[in-house]
């Protein structure tokens, strides 16, 4: 039973354990992302002036949430990330209100974020391709190389990479194919081009002793979340030189997918073949304007 007052580290741990039970109906990756966000939020709130390093649910005010979201913006996190964090805080507040009676009002109420803009995907320039490829090579990170390859050489969405399962990954020394899903929950099989196959095979060989459900794992979880992939891509870009960074700073993982489609068409793939490979419907001789 959680005390009405959260005074100790053990109290916070007990609260988080109960919150984990509250999340039991959610997918494992989603629940893990919620827990990590709440842990970070609690630590940040505890360090606010006057809180003396301790967290109390009553400290989770509308003002505190606004300050936290501003902090994330200053850290360079995207509007879409801020929106996900706000949703997580709202969920945690509902737990504190409905399950624990430790909060009277949801602190996210009335907080409005600007609409998340839909960036137009773009084909990369030759220089952008060269910079990203060199950064991946310099990192000497098999997981990062495989993540990049599935976007750049296989046109996968972030969600498809995050939720890719070992049971749906078929790789041998010479070739490989994957079963991936699209936003509507449908699945399709794709045969990997050589460079995507090589990078994924090397990552799997480097982690072959790890039993897991999902292909991509993190240090904290059995599944690398979509936000984890976005974070990896931001870190990759941050390794660019001062002259290189302005050329790639606005690129997203989705741009890798769009560029794959562009290069596939340049290599002679028909529009229908590109659409099938990417899990898209083609209409009037063109790919959807945004996908």
C-alpha positions in Angstrom: 0.0 0.0 0.0 1.5 3.3 -1.1 1.6 6.0 1.7 -0.2 9.3 0.9 3.3 10.8 1.2 6.2 9.7 -1.0 9.2 10.4 1.2 11.9 7.8 0.3 13.5 6.2 -2.7 11.7 2.9 -1.7 8.4 4.8 -1.9 9.2 5.9 -5.4 10.2 2.4 -6.4 7.0 1.0 -5.0 5.0 3.6 -6.8 6.7 2.8 -10.1 6.1 -0.9 -9.5 2.4 -0.3 -9.1 2.4 1.9 -12.2 4.0 -1.0 -14.1 1.0 -3.1 -13.1 -1.3 -0.4 -14.3 0.4 -0.6 -17.7 0.1 -4.4 -17.9 -2.5 -4.2 -20.7 -0.2 -2.3 -23.1 2.3 -3.8 -25.5 5.7 -4.5 -23.9 7.6 -1.9 -25.9 4.9 0.8 -25.2 4.9 0.0 -21.5 8.7 0.2 -21.3 8.7 3.6 -23.1 6.1 4.9 -20.6 8.1 3.7 -17.6 11.3 5.2 -18.9 9.6 8.5 -19.5 8.0 8.6 -16.1 11.3 7.7 -14.4 13.0 10.6 -16.2 10.1 12.9 -15.3 10.2 12.0 -11.6 14.0 12.6 -11.5 13.7 15.9 -13.2 10.8 17.2 -11.0 12.7 16.1 -7.9 15.6 18.5 -8.9 13.4 21.5 -9.2 14.1 24.4 -6.8 12.4 23.7 -3.5 11.9 20.0 -4.0 15.2 19.1 -2.3 15.8 16.0 -4.5 12.5 14.4 -3.5 9.4 13.6 -5.6 5.9 14.1 -4.4 2.9 13.6 -6.7 1.5 17.0 -5.7 4.6 18.5 -7.3 3.3 17.3 -10.7 1.5 20.6 -11.4 0.5 22.2 -14.7 3.4 24.6 -14.4 5.9 21.7 -13.7 4.7 19.9 -16.8 5.0 23.0 -19.0 8.5 23.5 -17.7 9.4 19.9 -18.4 8.1 20.1 -22.0 10.1 23.3 -22.5 13.2 21.6 -21.1 12.7 18.8 -23.7 12.3 21.4 -26.5 15.6 23.1 -25.3 17.3 19.7 -25.4 16.4 19.5 -29.1 13.7 16.9 -28.9 11.0 17.1 -31.6 7.4 18.1 -31.3 6.3 14.6 -31.9 8.5 13.4 -29.0 7.0 16.1 -26.8 3.5 15.1 -27.7 4.3 11.5 -26.8 5.8 12.6 -23.4 2.7 14.7 -22.7 0.5 11.7 -23.4 2.6 9.5 -21.1 2.4 12.2 -18.3 -1.4 12.2 -18.7 -1.5 8.5 -18.4 0.7 8.6 -15.3 -1.5 11.3 -13.8 -4.6 9.2 -14.4 -2.9 6.4 -12.5 -2.1 8.8 -9.6 -5.7 10.1 -9.6 -7.8 6.9 -10.2 -5.6 4.2 -8.7 -3.8 6.0 -5.9 -5.8 9.1 -5.0 -2.5 11.0 -4.8 -3.4 13.7 -7.3 -6.6 15.8 -7.7 -6.2 17.1 -11.3 -4.5 16.0 -14.4 -1.6 18.5 -14.9 -1.6 18.1 -18.7 -5.1 19.6 -18.9 -5.0 22.9 -20.9 -1.5 22.4 -22.2 -1.5 22.8 -26.0 1.5 21.9 -28.1 1.8 23.3 -31.7 0.6 20.9 -34.3 3.2 18.4 -35.3 4.2 19.3 -38.9 4.3 16.6 -41.5 7.7 16.9 -43.1 7.8 16.3 -46.8 10.1 13.4 -47.5 12.9 14.2 -49.8 15.5 12.5 -51.9 19.0 13.0 -50.4 21.7 14.7 -52.2 24.9 12.9 -53.1 26.7 14.8 -50.4 24.1 13.9 -47.8 24.3 10.2 -48.7 28.1 10.3 -48.5 28.1 12.0 -45.0 25.6 9.6 -43.5 27.3 6.6 -44.9 30.7 7.8 -43.6 29.2 8.5 -40.2 27.8 5.0 -40.0 31.2 3.5 -41.1 33.1 5.6 -38.6 30.8 4.6 -35.7 31.9 0.9 -36.1 28.6 -0.1 -34.5 26.9 -3.2 -36.0 23.5 -2.4 -34.6 23.7 1.2 -36.0 24.9 -0.1 -39.4 21.9 -2.5 -39.5 19.4 0.2 -38.5 20.8 2.5 -41.2 20.8 -0.3 -43.8 17.1 -1.2 -43.2 16.1 2.4 -43.8 18.6 3.3 -46.6 18.8 -0.1 -48.4 15.4 -1.6 -47.6 13.1 1.4 -47.2 11.7 0.3 -43.9 9.7 2.5 -41.6 10.8 3.2 -38.0 7.9 1.1 -36.7 8.8 -1.8 -38.9 12.4 -1.8 -37.7 11.5 -1.5 -34.0 8.9 -4.3 -34.1 10.9 -6.6 -36.4 10.9 -10.1 -34.8 13.5 -12.8 -34.9 10.8 -15.3 -36.0 10.2 -13.1 -39.1 13.9 -12.6 -40.0 15.4 -15.2 -42.3 19.1 -14.6 -42.9 21.7 -17.0 -44.3 25.3 -16.2 -45.5 24.1 -15.6 -49.0 20.7 -13.9 -48.9 17.9 -12.9 -46.6 14.3 -11.8 -46.3 12.1 -10.2 -43.7 8.4 -10.1 -42.8 7.6 -6.5 -41.9 4.3 -4.7 -41.2 2.9 -1.4 -42.3 0.9 1.2 -40.4 -2.4 -0.6 -41.0 -1.1 -3.8 -39.4 -0.7 -5.7 -42.7 2.5 -7.6 -43.3 4.6 -8.2 -46.4 7.7 -10.2 -47.2 10.7 -8.3 -48.6 13.9 -9.8 -50.0 16.9 -7.8 -48.9 19.4 -6.2 -51.2 23.0 -7.2 -50.7 24.0 -4.3 -48.5 21.0 -4.5 -46.3 21.5 -8.3 -45.9 25.2 -7.9 -45.1 24.7 -5.2 -42.4 21.8 -7.1 -40.8 23.7 -10.4 -40.9 26.8 -8.9 -39.2 24.6 -7.4 -36.4 22.9 -10.8 -35.9 26.2 -12.6 -35.8 27.6 -10.1 -33.3 24.6 -10.7 -31.0 23.9 -14.4 -31.7 24.3 -15.4 -28.1 21.4 -13.2 -26.9 18.0 -14.8 -26.7 15.3 -12.4 -27.7 12.0 -11.9 -29.5 12.8 -8.6 -31.3 15.8 -8.2 -33.6 16.9 -4.9 -32.3 17.5 -4.6 -28.5 18.8 -1.9 -26.3 20.8 -1.8 -23.1 17.6 -1.3 -21.0 15.1 -3.4 -22.9 14.5 -6.5 -25.0 13.1 -4.2 -27.7 14.6 -1.0 -29.2 11.7 1.4 -29.3 10.8 3.7 -32.1 12.0 6.6 -29.9 15.2 4.7 -29.4 15.8 4.6 -33.1 15.1 8.4 -33.4 17.5 9.0 -30.6 20.2 6.8 -32.3 19.7 8.8 -35.6 20.1 12.1 -33.7 23.3 10.8 -32.1 24.6 9.7 -35.5 24.1 13.1 -37.0 25.7 14.8 -34.0 29.0 13.1 -34.9 29.2 15.1 -38.1 31.8 17.8 -38.5 30.9 21.5 -38.1 30.8 21.8 -41.9 28.8 18.6 -42.4 26.1 19.0 -39.8 24.1 21.8 -41.5 23.7 19.6 -44.5 22.1 16.7 -42.5 20.6 18.3 -39.3 17.0 18.3 -40.6 17.1 14.8 -42.0 14.9 12.1 -40.4 15.0 8.3 -40.6 12.0 8.6 -42.8 14.1 10.4 -45.4 16.2 7.2 -45.8 13.0 5.4 -46.8 12.0 8.0 -49.3 15.5 8.1 -50.7 15.4 4.3 -51.2 12.3 4.7 -53.3 13.9 7.4 -55.3 17.1 5.4 -56.0 15.1 2.2 -56.7 13.2 4.1 -59.5 16.5 5.5 -60.8 17.8 2.0 -60.9 14.9 0.9 -63.2 12.3 -0.4 -60.7 8.8 0.2 -61.9 6.5 2.3 -59.8 4.4 -0.7 -59.0 7.5 -2.7 -57.8 8.6 0.1 -55.6 5.1 0.4 -54.1 4.8 -3.3 -53.4 8.3 -3.4 -51.8 7.4 -0.5 -49.5 3.9 -1.6 -48.8 2.2 1.3 -50.6 -0.6 1.7 -53.0 0.3 3.6 -56.1 -2.3 5.8 -57.9 -2.2 7.7 -61.1 1.4 6.9 -61.8 2.9 8.3 -58.6 3.6 7.3 -55.0 1.5 9.0 -52.4 2.7 12.6 -51.7 3.4 11.7 -48.1 3.7 8.2 -46.7 
